[in-house]
């Protein structure tokens, strides 16, 4: 396969019979889901969680419990959240001031041995 992708086409029969389900969610549906969840539950969810929530709602079966895990803080997507809800997502206390923190980073070659060596040296 090409770099940056993988092909599961030879496994489609097994995947279809495994119980794994999938669907596509377009941006407008995710945004509508953010609004719907906020209106129904008073909760602000991030854009990625909205995609998962919309998919969960699509496959909802009243006899099967469904769990959707939040994948990011909604405040990370504040411009989107504010455009949908008319207000920003609150910043969790643990993140207040984080944007004022000093950044630390290390440039390295993108290969696993370099990353492993970096981790060994730093831990």
Buried (B, 14 or more C-beta within 10 A) or exposed (E): EEEEEEEEEEEEEEEEEEEEEEEEBEEEBBBBBBEBBBEEEEEBBBBBBBBBBBBBBEEEEEEEEEEBEEBEBBBBBBEBBEEBBEEBBEBEEEEEEEEEEEEEEEEEEEEEEEEEEEEEEEE
